[in-house]
Amino acid sequence: MKKTKLFFIAFFITLTASFYGRSNAVSLSIVNPPDEFETLLSYLESNSNFMNSVALPIIDAEEVKNNLKNPKYHVIDIRSESWFEYGHIKGAKNLKPENLLSYFETSIVPAEFDKIVVVCYSGQSASYFAGLLRIAGYNNVYSMKWGMSSWREDFAKDSWLKNVNNDYASKVEITDNAKPISSNHPVLNTGKSDAKDILKARLVELFKVPYKEFIIKPADVFESTNNYFVINYTEKDNYDSGHIAGAINYLPGSSLTAQTDLLTLPTDKKIVVYDVTGHKSAYVVAYLSILGYSTGNLAYGANGFMNGNLKNQHLDAFSKKDINMYPVIE
């Protein structure tokens, strides 16, 4: 009888220990879930290589014009319906930016095209959304340099011709500002654990946000420089020739990885990215936004505040020579 009691006592103790062991394991898994940022970053660095390339997927209007009859080229125009009706590239599909992802997933077979070219007014929003599509895995997506401003002059009047200036050229500096030390990364809360699921959740969320939410005007930065963390995303020679006061140089193709300087970016300040044209920086904004950083693109890049300086330095300054007179469908 005593042996039977001892057996049941031992059995009960073993069962209780097993229960609490499992309970604690479950509890630990809840308290310490996988880090979504680290999971997503590892996946992107292994699969989305465009950010590790100096030459981002930007093509000029001439290439698009030369392939108007090429069925392997597909042009998507994300301007408003009224501007599209006013004049657009032959064969272009007019889409709202928020519908791009579903269009790629359900309406076309993207792999059937050699190049899918996204066009907008200036090339900046097209680069941003082309960046999101590249991150989604569509490696044949490109943006058109200067946007429809390079297609015909009437499109440029309210875009590049109106917004390039030299208003803050005298306020640039040549100081080589040091990057901060590595710090915390953004916290993502999609509720997913698999990298592909986290990415899809981030893409769905960002495609809902109008590009205007990512535009930072030069005047806002120059008048309140301390409110922003400014990245000059360009080659070192360009940076050394003059940049926004306090701006830090991050090099295309190398600076924004976990192994280099990505984690030097702050999570408690708005990050403003700019390059010469605002095109490359728009791709950077797409990438950093996916990762959860609060960021924006400086409107029209360095052309928006020191266009004259760029011309003198023989850099990529917008001028009327960049405008063509290509045909449109009205």
Backbone torsions as a table, in degrees:
resi	resn	phi	psi	omega
1	MET	NA	-43.0	178.9
2	LYS	-63.5	-38.6	179.6
3	LYS	-63.3	-37.8	179.7
4	THR	-65.8	-43.6	178.4
5	LYS	-62.0	-44.4	179.4
6	LEU	-61.8	-37.6	179.3
7	PHE	-62.8	-45.8	-178.8
8	PHE	-68.3	-34.3	177.4
9	ILE	-65.3	-45.4	179.2
10	ALA	-63.2	-40.5	179.5
11	PHE	-63.3	-41.9	-179.3
12	PHE	-64.5	-42.4	179.6
13	ILE	-62.9	-44.0	179.6
14	THR	-62.9	-43.8	179.7
15	LEU	-63.8	-42.1	179.8
16	THR	-64.1	-44.0	179.6
17	ALA	-62.9	-40.0	179.7
18	SER	-64.6	-41.8	-179.5
19	PHE	-61.8	-49.3	-177.7
20	TYR	-68.4	-31.3	176.4
21	GLY	-62.7	-45.2	178.7
22	ARG	-66.7	-40.0	-179.7
23	SER	-61.3	-43.0	179.5
24	ASN	-66.4	-36.1	178.9
25	ALA	-64.1	-43.2	177.6
26	VAL	-63.4	-43.0	-178.9
27	SER	-60.9	-42.5	179.9
28	LEU	-64.0	-37.4	-179.0
29	SER	-67.8	-27.5	178.8
30	ILE	-78.7	-41.3	-178.2
31	VAL	-69.5	-35.9	-176.4
32	ASN	-119.5	69.7	178.7
33	PRO	-70.9	164.4	177.3
34	PRO	-59.3	144.1	177.9
35	ASP	-75.8	111.1	-175.1
36	GLU	-63.6	-38.7	179.5
37	PHE	-60.5	-49.8	-177.8
38	GLU	-64.6	-38.4	178.4
39	THR	-63.6	-46.0	-178.9
40	LEU	-68.2	-44.6	-179.0
41	LEU	-60.1	-43.9	178.7
42	SER	-60.1	-40.8	179.6
43	TYR	-67.1	-45.3	-178.3
44	LEU	-64.6	-41.4	-178.8
45	GLU	-68.4	-21.8	178.0
46	SER	-90.2	-25.1	-171.2
47	ASN	-122.6	-24.6	-178.2
48	SER	-110.6	92.9	-168.9
49	ASN	-89.6	-5.7	-172.5
50	PHE	-63.4	-28.9	180.0
51	MET	-74.2	-14.9	178.5
52	ASN	-95.0	13.3	-179.8
53	SER	-114.3	137.0	177.4
54	VAL	-67.9	-38.6	-179.2
55	ALA	-90.1	98.7	179.2
56	LEU	-77.3	160.3	-172.0
57	PRO	-74.2	73.6	-179.1
58	ILE	-122.2	127.4	178.6
59	ILE	-120.7	159.6	-177.2
60	ASP	-93.8	167.9	-176.0
61	ALA	-62.8	-32.9	-178.6
62	GLU	-61.1	-41.4	178.4
63	GLU	-63.3	-41.7	178.9
64	VAL	-63.3	-44.8	-178.9
65	LYS	-61.9	-39.2	-179.2
66	ASN	-71.1	-10.8	-178.5
67	ASN	-118.3	22.9	-179.9
68	LEU	-59.9	-30.4	-179.3
69	LYS	-97.6	4.7	-178.4
70	ASN	-86.9	113.3	-178.3
71	PRO	-67.9	-10.6	179.3
72	LYS	-88.2	-1.4	175.0
73	TYR	-108.3	131.5	179.7
74	HIS	-127.6	121.8	-178.3
75	VAL	-102.8	129.4	177.1
76	ILE	-116.7	122.0	-177.6
77	ASP	-103.8	116.5	-176.3
78	ILE	-101.8	15.9	175.1
79	ARG	-72.8	172.7	179.5
80	SER	-63.5	158.6	-179.9
81	GLU	-60.6	-37.1	-178.5
82	SER	-67.0	-41.6	177.7
83	TRP	-68.8	-36.1	177.6
84	PHE	-62.2	-43.5	179.7
85	GLU	-69.1	-31.0	177.4
86	TYR	-62.3	-38.0	179.0
87	GLY	176.6	130.1	-179.9
88	HIS	-146.2	166.9	178.4
89	ILE	-69.8	137.1	-179.4
90	LYS	-56.1	130.7	178.4
91	GLY	84.2	-3.4	-178.1
92	ALA	-69.3	147.7	176.3
93	LYS	-103.9	125.4	179.5
94	ASN	-89.6	122.4	-179.1
95	LEU	-136.4	147.2	168.9
96	LYS	-76.1	140.8	-177.9
97	PRO	-54.1	-36.2	-177.9
98	GLU	-67.8	-12.9	179.7
99	ASN	-100.2	1.7	-175.9
100	LEU	-61.4	-47.9	-175.1
101	LEU	-62.5	-45.4	-179.9
102	SER	-66.6	-33.6	177.3
103	TYR	-61.7	-44.2	179.3
104	PHE	-67.6	-33.9	-175.7
105	GLU	-81.9	-29.7	-170.8
106	THR	-125.3	-18.8	-171.8
107	SER	-107.1	-23.9	179.1
108	ILE	-133.7	167.1	170.6
109	VAL	-107.8	93.8	-172.4
110	PRO	-53.8	-34.8	-176.7
111	ALA	-66.5	-13.5	179.4
112	GLU	-75.1	-12.8	-177.9
113	PHE	-105.3	146.3	173.0
114	ASP	-73.8	-44.1	178.4
115	LYS	-141.4	134.4	171.4
116	ILE	-111.8	118.1	-171.6
117	VAL	-109.4	121.5	177.0
118	VAL	-94.2	128.7	179.5
119	VAL	-123.7	149.6	177.6
120	CYS	-142.6	-156.2	-178.4
121	TYR	-73.6	-45.6	-171.4
122	SER	-120.6	-11.8	-175.7
123	GLY	96.8	-9.8	-176.2
124	GLN	-81.7	-51.6	178.4
125	SER	-66.6	-33.7	176.9
126	ALA	-62.3	-40.3	178.5
127	SER	-66.1	-39.3	178.4
128	TYR	-61.5	-50.1	-177.7
129	PHE	-73.6	-31.5	172.7
130	ALA	-63.1	-35.7	176.4
131	GLY	-62.5	-44.9	177.4
132	LEU	-61.6	-39.8	179.8
133	LEU	-68.4	-37.1	174.9
134	ARG	-62.2	-44.2	178.4
135	ILE	-61.5	-33.3	178.3
136	ALA	-70.7	-10.3	176.6
137	GLY	110.1	3.8	-179.7
138	TYR	-91.6	89.9	-170.3
139	ASN	-82.2	6.6	176.8
140	ASN	-110.9	20.5	-180.0
141	VAL	-96.4	136.6	-179.0
142	TYR	-134.3	162.8	169.8
143	SER	-115.6	156.0	-179.0
144	MET	-97.7	124.2	-177.7
145	LYS	-58.4	134.8	-179.1
146	TRP	68.1	-1.5	179.8
147	GLY	61.8	-154.6	-179.2
148	MET	-70.0	-8.8	174.7
149	SER	-62.6	-25.9	179.8
150	SER	-89.6	-5.9	-177.0
151	TRP	-86.3	-40.4	-178.2
152	ARG	-159.2	149.3	-170.8
153	GLU	-65.9	-33.8	-178.5
154	ASP	-66.2	-24.7	175.7
155	PHE	-75.5	-26.5	-176.2
156	ALA	-81.8	-19.9	-173.2
157	LYS	-59.2	-41.9	-178.2
158	ASP	-96.4	7.6	-178.4
159	SER	-121.4	-101.9	-175.1
160	TRP	-63.4	-44.9	-177.5
161	LEU	-63.4	-27.8	-177.9
162	LYS	-84.2	-26.7	-168.3
163	ASN	-110.2	-10.7	176.1
164	VAL	-80.8	139.1	-180.0
165	ASN	-162.0	-179.3	-179.8
166	ASN	-123.8	27.2	-169.4
167	ASP	-61.7	-32.2	-175.8
168	TYR	-117.0	18.9	-178.0
169	ALA	-59.7	-32.5	-177.7
170	SER	-76.8	-9.7	-176.5
171	LYS	-101.6	4.8	179.2
172	VAL	-79.0	161.0	-180.0
173	GLU	-127.9	170.1	177.6
174	ILE	-119.6	10.6	178.5
175	THR	-64.2	136.4	177.1
176	ASP	-88.8	96.9	-176.1
177	ASN	-82.0	133.1	-176.0
178	ALA	-79.8	148.0	175.0
179	LYS	-73.1	147.7	175.4
180	PRO	-71.9	169.5	176.9
181	ILE	-73.6	159.3	179.9
182	SER	-60.9	144.3	-177.7
183	SER	-140.1	-159.4	-179.2
184	ASN	-68.6	154.5	176.3
185	HIS	-103.5	165.9	178.8
186	PRO	-61.5	156.0	176.5
187	VAL	-103.9	122.0	176.9
188	LEU	-100.4	139.0	-177.5
189	ASN	-131.7	58.4	177.7
190	THR	-80.2	-17.7	-176.3
191	GLY	82.9	5.3	-179.2
192	LYS	-102.2	158.9	177.9
193	SER	-117.5	-27.7	178.7
194	ASP	-81.3	138.4	-175.6
195	ALA	-57.8	-43.0	-178.7
196	LYS	-64.7	-36.9	178.8
197	ASP	-70.2	-39.1	176.8
198	ILE	-62.7	-45.6	-180.0
199	LEU	-61.2	-45.5	-179.1
200	LYS	-61.3	-40.9	179.4
201	ALA	-63.8	-41.4	178.9
202	ARG	-66.3	-41.8	179.6
203	LEU	-63.0	-46.1	179.6
204	VAL	-58.4	-42.1	-179.2
205	GLU	-66.3	-44.9	-174.7
206	LEU	-73.9	-31.3	177.6
207	PHE	-66.9	-16.5	177.5
208	LYS	-81.3	-17.0	-174.3
209	VAL	-90.2	123.7	178.0
210	PRO	-61.8	145.1	-179.0
211	TYR	-60.7	-28.1	-178.8
212	LYS	-57.5	-23.1	178.7
213	GLU	-70.3	-14.4	-178.0
214	PHE	-106.7	4.8	-178.8
215	ILE	-88.6	127.6	174.4
216	ILE	-117.7	125.0	-178.9
217	LYS	-80.6	142.2	179.1
218	PRO	-52.8	-40.8	-178.5
219	ALA	-58.9	-38.8	-179.4
220	ASP	-63.6	-38.8	-178.8
221	VAL	-72.8	-47.4	-177.7
222	PHE	-66.3	-30.4	-179.5
223	GLU	-84.3	-17.8	-179.7
224	SER	-143.3	57.8	-175.2
225	THR	-57.1	-38.0	-176.4
226	ASN	-67.7	-13.6	-179.7
227	ASN	-81.3	-8.2	-173.8
228	TYR	-128.7	156.3	168.0
229	PHE	-104.5	109.2	-170.4
230	VAL	-99.1	125.7	176.3
231	ILE	-107.1	124.8	169.6
232	ASN	-98.3	100.4	-175.0
233	TYR	-88.2	87.9	-174.1
234	THR	-160.2	173.0	177.1
235	GLU	-68.0	154.4	-174.7
236	LYS	-60.3	-37.9	-179.8
237	ASP	-61.7	-41.5	178.3
238	ASN	-65.4	-41.9	178.5
239	TYR	-61.2	-44.2	-177.0
240	ASP	-67.9	-20.2	-178.5
241	SER	-81.2	-8.8	177.1
242	GLY	143.3	130.4	-178.4
243	HIS	-150.6	169.2	178.2
244	ILE	-59.2	138.9	-179.6
245	ALA	-55.7	125.4	179.3
246	GLY	89.6	-9.4	-178.9
247	ALA	-65.1	146.4	-179.1
248	ILE	-114.4	138.9	-177.2
249	ASN	-84.5	119.9	171.1
250	TYR	-116.3	126.4	-171.4
251	LEU	-84.0	133.4	176.2
252	PRO	-57.8	135.0	174.4
253	GLY	83.3	-4.3	-176.7
254	SER	-143.7	-25.8	-169.2
255	SER	-84.7	-18.4	-170.8
256	LEU	-109.5	53.4	175.1
257	THR	-123.4	164.5	179.1
258	ALA	-63.3	-29.4	-177.6
259	GLN	-82.1	-15.8	-178.9
260	THR	-111.9	-103.0	-168.3
261	ASP	-120.0	8.7	-177.2
262	LEU	-55.5	-44.1	-173.9
263	LEU	-78.7	4.1	171.1
264	THR	-83.5	-8.2	179.9
265	LEU	-74.1	140.7	-178.0
266	PRO	-79.5	155.2	174.9
267	THR	-109.2	-0.9	-177.1
268	ASP	-114.5	17.1	-177.4
269	LYS	-148.6	148.4	176.0
270	LYS	-69.5	127.1	178.8
271	ILE	-96.1	121.0	177.1
272	VAL	-105.3	125.5	-178.9
273	VAL	-111.2	138.0	174.0
274	TYR	-147.6	150.1	169.3
275	ASP	-130.1	-158.5	-176.5
276	VAL	-69.8	-42.6	-172.1
277	THR	-106.9	-17.0	-173.6
278	GLY	87.8	0.7	-179.4
279	HIS	-85.5	-54.3	178.0
280	LYS	-61.4	-41.4	-178.6
281	SER	-63.9	-29.4	177.6
282	ALA	-65.9	-36.9	175.0
283	TYR	-64.4	-40.2	178.5
284	VAL	-63.5	-42.0	179.2
285	VAL	-60.9	-40.7	177.6
286	ALA	-60.4	-45.4	-177.4
287	TYR	-65.9	-48.1	-178.7
288	LEU	-67.0	-33.6	179.0
289	SER	-66.8	-39.7	176.5
290	ILE	-57.9	-37.4	-178.1
291	LEU	-80.7	-5.5	174.7
292	GLY	100.6	4.0	177.1
293	TYR	-75.1	148.2	174.4
294	SER	-86.7	110.7	-170.8
295	THR	-145.4	162.5	178.7
296	GLY	-151.8	161.0	-178.8
297	ASN	-102.6	129.7	177.6
298	LEU	-70.8	120.0	-174.0
299	ALA	-56.9	126.2	176.6
300	TYR	64.9	14.9	174.5
301	GLY	57.2	-151.0	178.9
302	ALA	-65.7	-21.8	175.4
303	ASN	-62.1	-23.1	-177.6
304	GLY	-79.3	-6.4	178.9
305	PHE	-143.8	-13.0	177.3
306	MET	-147.6	50.6	-179.5
307	ASN	-58.7	-39.9	179.5
308	GLY	-63.7	-42.4	177.5
309	ASN	-59.7	-41.1	180.0
310	LEU	-62.7	-39.9	178.1
311	LYS	-63.1	-43.5	-179.5
312	ASN	-65.0	-30.1	-178.7
313	GLN	-93.2	3.8	179.6
314	HIS	58.1	39.0	175.0
315	LEU	-96.0	-168.2	-171.6
316	ASP	-83.5	67.7	-179.6
317	ALA	-86.4	131.1	178.3
318	PHE	-73.5	138.1	175.2
319	SER	-151.9	177.7	-177.6
320	LYS	-63.4	-19.8	178.3
321	LYS	-68.2	-16.1	178.2
322	ASP	-85.8	-3.0	-178.4
323	ILE	-99.5	129.0	177.1
324	ASN	-101.7	178.3	173.1
325	MET	-126.7	67.1	-178.3
326	TYR	-87.2	154.4	-177.1
327	PRO	-72.2	151.9	176.1
328	VAL	-131.5	162.5	171.5
329	ILE	-96.4	125.6	-177.7
330	GLU	-107.9	NA	NA
